[in-house]
Amino acid sequence: MLDAHSDEIVAIEPVSMTGDEDPSLFLSVSIEGSMALWEVQTGDMIFQCNVMTDDGEEAIPVLCASANEKEIFLGLASGYVVAYSVPELVESASVGETCPVPNGRFLAHEGGVTALQCAAGQGTLSQSLSSSSVLLTGGNDGVVKQWEIMARDAQDGMPSRVEHWPRLSTQKMKRRAHMFRGHMEGPITALASVDESKFLSAGADGSVRAWSPSKGTELFRMDGFTANLTSLCLDSKTLITDGMDHYVCVHDFDVDSDEAANGYELDF
């Protein structure tokens, strides 16, 4: 048993600093504002800190998290997203401290960030020395937003930083949509992305919706789930969800209409 948090754990994310399919680390995040990094092989905790207000007097509740090989993103109850550099956290190897100043911070939603997902594919702001990635955020307001994230390395005595686009509500993304509206009520409870052609969102309205990242349009939706729909596990052909009381639901998209009408058995 690994002990690093004092309240409900809201996210567990694999972290691969080399981009390998088999991650060497995993991240755990708790609603009381703590996060920890663990070694997969040994189970050792190599980093742990508490997200605090600017004055250091109070912990900030964390509602969700997502990670890639370079950054960790936390969604806060304040509506902000904060980003930390994975290599810098590993290098510091501290436990039980206040989290360092984040490498990036921006207001994403009014009323809290309730879902995060590092999306598949690269962004469109790639430059000669760095490339951008895509981050999806869902809020208590029932809105999903898409952001381009640019990581800039430390240089000339300046620390590394994580920048976001768009920075202002009047700015637009290049070949991508920024805002996705369709859920009848919030919060957004889960996000999933498997390729650059679509991503999925789940909401407290009991629906799962698929979106076109480039056009911002809804591709299709699935209704009839409960408000407790909180998990989306997606690959190219299969979606696994909760949200049906005590059942885990497997949605197989790789069947034709006749086979689906006559019934079939899933092979596991």
C-alpha positions in Angstrom: 0.0 0.0 0.0 1.4 3.4 -1.0 0.6 6.4 1.2 0.9 9.9 -0.1 -2.5 11.5 0.1 -5.0 12.2 2.9 -8.2 12.4 0.8 -9.9 11.0 -2.3 -7.6 10.3 -5.3 -9.0 12.0 -8.4 -6.5 10.9 -11.0 -3.8 8.3 -11.7 -1.8 8.9 -14.9 1.1 7.0 -16.5 4.1 9.2 -17.2 6.7 8.3 -19.8 9.7 10.7 -20.0 11.1 9.0 -23.1 7.8 8.5 -25.0 7.9 4.7 -24.6 4.7 2.8 -24.5 5.7 1.3 -21.1 5.9 4.2 -18.7 8.5 4.4 -16.0 6.5 6.6 -13.7 3.0 7.2 -12.7 1.3 10.3 -11.2 -1.3 10.3 -8.4 -3.4 13.3 -7.5 -5.7 13.9 -4.6 -8.6 16.3 -4.2 -7.0 17.9 -1.2 -4.3 19.4 -3.4 -1.4 16.9 -3.3 0.3 15.1 -6.2 3.0 12.4 -6.2 5.2 10.7 -8.7 6.0 7.0 -8.3 8.5 4.6 -9.9 6.5 1.8 -11.6 9.1 -0.9 -11.1 9.9 -0.3 -7.4 6.8 1.5 -6.1 9.0 4.1 -4.6 7.6 7.7 -4.3 10.2 10.0 -5.8 8.3 13.3 -5.6 5.4 14.6 -3.6 4.1 18.2 -3.1 1.0 20.2 -2.2 -0.6 22.8 -4.5 -1.0 25.9 -2.4 -2.4 29.4 -2.8 0.1 32.2 -3.7 0.5 33.1 0.0 1.2 29.5 0.9 -1.6 29.5 3.6 -4.1 27.2 2.0 -4.2 24.1 -0.2 -6.0 24.4 -3.5 -8.4 21.5 -4.4 -7.4 19.6 -7.5 -10.3 18.0 -9.5 -8.4 16.2 -12.3 -5.1 15.7 -14.0 -3.4 14.6 -17.3 0.2 14.0 -18.3 2.5 13.4 -21.3 6.2 12.8 -21.4 7.0 16.5 -20.7 4.3 18.0 -18.7 1.8 17.4 -15.9 -1.4 19.3 -16.0 -3.7 19.8 -13.0 -7.3 21.1 -13.2 -8.1 23.2 -10.1 -11.4 24.0 -8.4 -10.6 27.6 -9.0 -11.0 27.2 -12.7 -7.2 27.3 -13.5 -5.0 24.8 -15.2 -1.4 24.6 -13.9 1.4 22.9 -15.7 4.6 21.4 -14.3 7.7 20.1 -16.1 8.1 16.4 -15.4 12.0 16.4 -15.7 12.2 19.3 -13.3 10.0 17.6 -10.7 12.0 14.4 -11.0 15.3 16.3 -10.7 14.1 18.0 -7.5 13.2 14.7 -5.9 11.5 16.4 -2.9 8.8 14.9 -0.7 6.3 16.8 1.5 7.0 20.3 0.2 4.8 23.0 -1.3 4.7 22.5 -5.0 7.2 24.7 -6.9 6.0 27.7 -9.0 4.2 26.1 -12.0 5.8 26.4 -15.4 2.4 27.5 -16.8 -0.9 28.7 -15.4 -4.1 29.9 -17.1 -7.8 30.4 -16.4 -9.7 27.7 -18.4 -13.2 27.6 -17.0 -15.4 29.6 -14.6 -16.4 27.3 -11.7 -13.7 24.7 -11.9 -11.8 22.4 -14.3 -13.4 19.0 -14.0 -11.8 17.0 -16.8 -8.4 17.1 -18.6 -6.9 15.1 -21.5 -3.6 15.4 -23.3 -5.0 14.9 -26.8 -3.5 12.8 -29.6 -1.4 14.4 -32.3 0.6 17.6 -32.5 -0.6 21.2 -32.5 -0.3 23.6 -35.3 2.0 26.1 -33.6 5.2 24.0 -34.2 8.3 26.0 -34.7 11.9 25.1 -35.6 13.1 24.5 -32.0 9.9 23.3 -30.3 6.5 21.8 -31.2 3.1 22.3 -29.7 0.7 19.8 -28.2 -3.0 19.8 -27.6 -4.8 19.9 -24.3 -8.5 19.3 -23.8 -10.3 20.8 -20.8 -13.8 20.3 -19.5 -15.5 22.5 -16.9 -18.2 22.7 -14.4 -19.9 25.0 -16.9 -20.6 22.0 -19.3 -18.2 23.4 -21.9 -15.2 21.6 -23.5 -12.2 23.7 -24.7 -9.2 22.8 -26.8 -5.9 24.5 -26.2 -2.5 24.5 -28.0 0.4 24.1 -25.5 3.9 25.2 -26.3 6.8 24.1 -24.0 9.8 26.4 -24.0 13.1 25.2 -22.5 15.1 27.1 -20.0 17.6 29.5 -21.4 19.6 32.6 -20.5 18.9 32.1 -16.8 15.1 32.0 -17.4 13.2 28.8 -16.2 11.3 26.6 -18.6 7.8 27.7 -19.2 4.6 26.3 -20.7 2.5 28.7 -22.8 -1.1 28.3 -24.0 -3.1 29.4 -27.0 -5.5 31.1 -27.3 -4.6 33.6 -24.6 -7.6 35.9 -25.1 -11.2 35.1 -25.8 -11.0 37.1 -29.0 -8.2 35.0 -30.5 -8.8 32.0 -32.7 -6.9 28.7 -33.2 -5.3 27.8 -36.5 -7.2 24.9 -38.2 -8.7 23.9 -34.9 -11.8 24.8 -32.9 -11.4 26.2 -29.4 -14.9 25.8 -27.8 -17.3 22.8 -27.9 -20.9 23.3 -26.6 -23.5 20.6 -26.6 -23.8 19.1 -23.2 -27.1 20.2 -21.6 -25.5 20.6 -18.2 -22.2 20.4 -16.4 -19.9 19.3 -15.2 -17.9 17.6 -17.9 -16.9 14.3 -16.2 -14.4 12.7 -18.6 -12.5 13.3 -21.9 -10.8 10.8 -24.2 -8.8 11.1 -27.4 -7.3 8.3 -29.6 -6.5 10.1 -32.8 -6.5 13.6 -34.4 -9.9 13.1 -36.1 -12.1 13.0 -33.0 -12.3 13.1 -29.3 -15.0 12.2 -26.8 -16.5 14.0 -23.8 -18.9 12.7 -21.1 -21.1 14.9 -19.0 -23.4 14.9 -16.1 -26.3 15.2 -18.6 -25.8 11.4 -19.1 -24.4 11.7 -22.7 -21.2 10.8 -24.4 -20.4 13.1 -27.4 -17.9 12.8 -30.2 -16.4 16.0 -31.6 -14.4 17.1 -34.6 -11.3 18.9 -33.3 -10.9 20.9 -36.5 -14.5 21.9 -37.2 -15.8 22.0 -33.6 -18.9 20.1 -34.7 -20.6 17.2 -32.9 -20.1 14.0 -34.9 -22.4 11.8 -32.9 -23.7 11.3 -29.3 -24.8 8.4 -27.1 -27.5 9.0 -24.5 -29.0 7.1 -21.6 -26.1 7.1 -19.2 -26.5 8.2 -15.6 -24.9 11.3 -14.1 -22.3 9.0 -12.6 -20.6 8.6 -16.0 -17.0 9.4 -15.0 -14.8 7.1 -17.1 -14.0 6.8 -20.9 -11.5 4.3 -22.1 -11.1 4.5 -25.9 -9.2 2.9 -28.6 -9.8 2.9 -32.4 -12.6 0.4 -32.3 -13.8 0.0 -28.7 -15.2 2.3 -26.0 -15.5 1.2 -22.4 -17.5 3.3 -20.0 -19.2 3.3 -16.6 -22.4 5.2 -16.1 -24.9 2.3 -16.1 -25.4 1.8 -12.4 -23.1 -1.1 -11.4 -22.2 -2.2 -14.9 -19.1 -1.6 -17.0 -20.3 -1.1 -20.6 -18.3 -2.2 -23.7 -19.2 -0.4 -26.9 -17.8 -2.3 -30.0 -17.8 -0.1 -33.1 -16.1 -2.8 -35.3 -19.3 -4.7 -36.2 -21.7 -4.4 -39.1 -25.4 -3.7 -38.7 -26.5 -7.3 -39.3 -24.2 -8.7 -36.7 -25.2 -6.1 -34.2 -28.9 -6.8 -34.8 -28.5 -10.6 -34.4 -26.3 -10.4 -31.3 -22.7 -11.4 -30.9 -20.2 -12.3 -28.2 -17.2 -10.1 -27.4 -13.8 -11.8 -27.3 -11.5 -10.8 -24.4 
